[in-house]
Amino acid sequence: MSERSERDTRHGAHAAEDGDDTAAVARPSGKRSARRVRAEAPVDSGSVATIERPTKKSGKSESKTKRGGSGNPFKKLLKFLREVIAELRKVIWPNRKQMVTYTSVVLVFVIFMVAFISGLDLAFIKGVNWLFG
């Protein structure tokens, strides 16, 4: 056996290029499935697994903040402003040199696009005038 096929066999996959006719086994991705199988429904190779879904409880257990519309609007505004400030602290602000570079690139691009679209507009005007006279 070659080194590659031994490595693939160790990891649970068969090497198709070595002439192995068995079906390839998929390697696990390392991610956990978001679906959860019920404990009382045994899963065998021929059955379909059932998925447990959380049920929504209705009643008085809902908090006031989840109902929407209730609560102090000033507290909500203050919380919003705190969150905005927290997000703005995470921003990596450009320095002066970067700002000048980015601004000049944007201005050159805008000037180019204005000239290009103006040229197309003039060409279409001349074409329509030539066609319909």
N, C-alpha and C positions, 0 to 999 in steps of 0.2 A: 504494500500500500504506500502511496505517496504521502509526503508530509501534509499536504493540503487536505487530502481526503481523511487522514487520521484526525486532523484538527476539526474538520467539519463534522465527523462522526462523534467526536467528543462533545461538540456543542449541540448535537441533536439534529444535524442536517446531513443529508446524504449528498455526495458529490455526483452530480449528473454527468459531468464531463468525463468521469472515469469509467463510464459504461454501466453504471449501477441502474438497474431497471426499477428499483423500488421508488415509491412516491416520496417526494421531498417533504420533510417535516419542517414546519415553520419554526424559526427561532423565537423565543419569547422576547417581546419588546421591552420588558422591564417596567411597563406601565400597568397600574392596576385598573381593572375594569370598573366602569362607573356603575354597572349593573350588579345587583346582589341577588343571588339565588336563594330561594326560600329553603329553610332547613328541612321542612317536612316533605318537600318534593325531591326525591332522589333523582340525580341526573345520570342517565346511562348514555351510551353512545348513540342510541337511536331515538331518544326523546328530546323534546324541546324544553328548555329551562323556563320556568316562570320567573317573573321579575317582581320583586317586592317594591311597592310604591308607598311612600309615606302618605297617610291620610291627613286631610286638613281638619283640624278641630275647630268647631265653631262654638262660640260662647263668649263668656266674659273674660277669658284668659288673654285676649288680644291687648297689647299695650296701646296707650294713647298715641304714641308716635307712629304706629303702623296704620292707624285709621285715616290719617290725612285730614287736614282742615282743623284739627283740634290742637290745642297747645298754644303757648305764647309765641306770637310771630317775631317778637324781638329776640327771643332766645334762638329761634331758628335762623334769623338773620345773623346773629352773632356767631353761631356755629358755622354757618356758611362762610363768613368772612375769615374765621380761624382756619378753615379748611383751605380757602384760597391762599392765604398767607403761607400755610404749610406746603402747598404745592409749588408756590413761587420760590420757596427756599430750595426746592429740589432742582430747579432749572439751572442749567449751566449757561450763564450769560456770556456772550461773545465779548472779547476785548475790543479796543478802538480799531486796531488794524484789521481784525476780522470784519467788523461792521463796515468799514470803508470798502473793503474788498467785496463783500456781499452786496452792498448798496450799488457799487459801480457795475457789478455783473448784472444785477437786475435792471438798472437803467439802460445799459447797452442792449440787453435783450429786448426791453420794451421799445426802445427806439428802432431796433431792427424790425420788430414785428409790425410797428406802425408804418414804417416805410414799405414793407413787403405787402401789407394789406392795402395800403394806399395805391401801390403800383398795380395790384390785381384789380382794384376798383376802377382805376383809370383805363386799364386794358379792357375790362368788360364794358365800360361806357363807350369807348371807341368802337368796340366790336358790335354793340347794339346799334349805335349810330350808323355804322357802315352797312349793317344788315337791313335795318328798317328805314334808313336814310332820312 
